[in-house]
């Protein structure tokens, strides 16, 4: 093995080592509560659907889901 091959091999080994160490620091997804924005007033059809869908998703992911109703701008949020 010549010097150029050894340097290339060392660079590849170092890159692989750095990539593997970064994987261990990753958080589980999702790591905080999920926020769902409903662009219409509370109590409307969109709010009911959002809250109905939030329950099974919450159980499946193991994270709380918050439905945030933001009215205004004719639903263009």
C-alpha positions as CSV (number, residue, x, y, z in Angstrom):
1,X,0.0,0.0,0.0
2,X,1.4,3.4,-0.9
3,X,1.0,6.6,1.1
4,X,-1.8,7.9,-1.1
5,X,-3.9,4.8,-0.6
6,X,-3.3,4.8,3.2
7,X,-4.4,8.5,3.4
8,X,-7.6,7.7,1.4
9,X,-8.3,4.7,3.6
10,X,-7.8,6.8,6.7
11,X,-10.1,9.5,5.4
12,X,-12.9,7.0,4.6
13,X,-12.5,5.4,8.0
14,X,-12.7,8.7,9.8
15,X,-15.7,9.8,7.8
16,X,-17.5,6.5,8.7
17,X,-16.6,7.0,12.4
18,X,-18.0,10.5,12.5
19,X,-21.2,9.4,10.7
20,X,-21.8,6.6,13.2
21,X,-21.3,8.9,16.2
22,X,-23.9,11.4,14.9
23,X,-26.5,8.6,14.7
24,X,-26.2,7.9,18.4
25,X,-27.1,11.5,19.3
26,X,-30.4,11.6,17.3
27,X,-33.6,12.1,19.3
28,X,-36.6,9.9,18.9
29,X,-39.2,11.4,16.6
30,X,-41.3,13.2,17.7
31,X,-39.5,14.5,20.8
32,X,-42.0,17.1,21.8
33,X,-45.8,17.6,21.6
34,X,-47.2,17.9,18.1
35,X,-49.1,21.1,17.3
36,X,-52.0,20.9,14.7
37,X,-53.3,24.3,13.5
38,X,-57.0,24.4,12.7
39,X,-57.6,27.6,10.7
40,X,-61.2,28.0,11.8
41,X,-63.1,28.7,15.1
42,X,-63.3,26.1,17.8
43,X,-66.4,23.9,17.7
44,X,-66.6,23.9,13.9
45,X,-66.4,20.9,11.5
46,X,-62.6,21.4,11.0
47,X,-62.0,21.5,14.8
48,X,-64.0,18.3,15.4
49,X,-62.2,16.4,12.6
50,X,-58.8,17.6,13.9
51,X,-59.5,16.5,17.5
52,X,-61.0,13.2,16.3
53,X,-57.9,12.4,14.2
54,X,-55.6,13.6,17.0
55,X,-56.6,10.9,19.4
56,X,-55.4,7.8,17.4
57,X,-52.3,9.6,16.2
58,X,-51.5,10.5,19.8
59,X,-51.8,6.9,20.9
60,X,-49.7,5.6,17.9
61,X,-46.9,8.1,18.4
62,X,-46.9,8.2,22.1
63,X,-46.8,12.1,22.1
64,X,-49.5,14.5,23.0
65,X,-51.2,16.4,20.1
66,X,-52.4,20.0,20.7
67,X,-55.1,21.4,18.4
68,X,-54.6,25.1,18.0
69,X,-57.5,27.1,16.6
70,X,-56.3,30.2,14.8
71,X,-59.2,32.1,13.2
72,X,-58.8,34.9,10.7
73,X,-57.5,35.5,7.2
74,X,-60.4,33.5,5.8
75,X,-58.5,30.2,6.8
76,X,-55.4,31.2,4.9
77,X,-52.9,30.6,7.7
